[in-house]
């Protein structure tokens, strides 16, 4: 199956609630590669590479978030596929 890439902007109460660690754990379980980072505006940005099915499942988890998160909306964008070996948390 072909791999595709998506970028997500997750809005709501998604910083300080373990959201990046949640995304990293779910990505590992699903076999998705990419990265996640906090944005200065309080949102979280996620770049993910996987099959259409993997990213569909991943997006569903992102919309729910971890227990203490309150995800209000997610914007999704098509992106170019970058070959990555894992899913990482960017801390900057």
Buried (B, 14 or more C-beta within 10 A) or exposed (E): EEBBBBBBBBBBBBBEBBBBEBBBBBBEEBEBBBBBBBEEEEBBBBBBBBBEEBBEBBBEBBEEBBEEBEBEEBEBEEBEEEEBEEBBEEEE
